[in-house]
Amino acid sequence: MRPRGGLMTPDGDPPRAREFRQNDASRGHARLHTALQELKDLLEPRLNCIAEHPLPPGEPHEGSPDWATARFNLGLALAQRADRDRSQNWELAIAAFEDALSVWTREHNPVQWAAARMSLGVAFRERLAGERSDNQERAIAALEESLLVVTRERNPQQWADARMNLGIAYWERLAGDRSQNRERAIQAFDDSLSVWTRDDNPEDWATAQLNLAFAYQERDGGDREECRERAIAAFENSLSVFTREHNPGEWAAACMSLGIAYWGRFAGDRSQNQERAIAAFGNTLSVCTREANAERWAATRLNLGIAFWERLAGDQAQNQEQAIGAFEDALSVWTRKADAERWAAGRMKLGVAYLECLTGDRSQNREQAIAAFEDAISVWTRDVNPDGWAAAQMKLGIAYRERLAGNRSENRERAIAAFEEALRVWVGERNPEEAAVARANLDAAYRDRFAEWVENRVSCNSSNLI
């Protein structure tokens, strides 16, 4: 289980784990390979000749115990095969496991039946074809059935594996109550950790800690700060085993999410939390390069930019320059054509940075900001992304009101129009704080308009007198 990629929300909130789900390049935390390997060890399979070659005609005959074993072993080999068509491999593996289960029964072959049910559950969870929710439900059913036989007392390692895979399935589940699914996932990860220890099962333990950390970071229920503290502790636990040299993918994922957790942390010293977040994002970038994974690199650069923009320590102007450079790096990957939503969010961040930047030419900064906000508005619409659209309109209004280039009256009218657009979304009851700020800026723009009208009237009267 890993969060799958995304990016910052357009309103400037700190980064959250759920915004990075698509940036995960590997799903190794599902423990797929290890779980299947341990099932092979459990059944002492004869894979070497069976997995890659068809069975001799008539031997063993279909429906026999030996045929079931051979089909199960073939399913394991197909599930772990990295080459050829991955979707086809999963379909063939599912068919092979189901063949084995047509022979093995819980009453007569409990160990083999449980192993096949567990493997089938993992295969359905990873399946690429078919309807995703249906696959998830089949996976959960199969994994829960395997746990009718595989118990902590008799098979602690296999039980921990099954609980881990079941936790992942519940975490990703689309059907049912989301909060309940997540609580079940957390309980399942905790169950695995009741068996695995850092000393005896370091990688298993670290994997479970990492999954538990992700789960607490995105948990719907419970005290928010307590969940964040538990997530931080679990991320740091995983990093006590995973290293950059031996586990670069897991290490980078843990560093990235640890940075997000520290950035959102309320406990402790805020500046220290920010410095830890910046260090964690920097660590992530030491593994996630643009060449290796451009999407994850861009997301990490964006988060680092946000961290530098809001940083309390260091020189503010230098921090802002670092932030702008990071936002521009992210936008060198995210394009409007390839990923309009991320591009719009990145342009929004860059626009805010230029609007508030202390260095450089002020007039040019305002022009850069206006262009960026208009880009964001060209993607976001009031119907599809009302809050993002309103936030961009608000910032655009401020930028036009402070603009040095162009005609002052035209700039003010554009500012008024933008503030009014924002207030079409931000109403007092729904967004009281945003509405108050937008209303205050609109009132100020109206006063500027009235002042200019008075000034023009006085100038006109003076000219008539002359």
Summary of the structure (lengths in Angstrom):
residues: 466
radius of gyration: 28.4
end to end distance: 80.5
largest distance: 115.8
contacts: 1606
relative contact order: 0.07
helix: 68%
strand: 0%
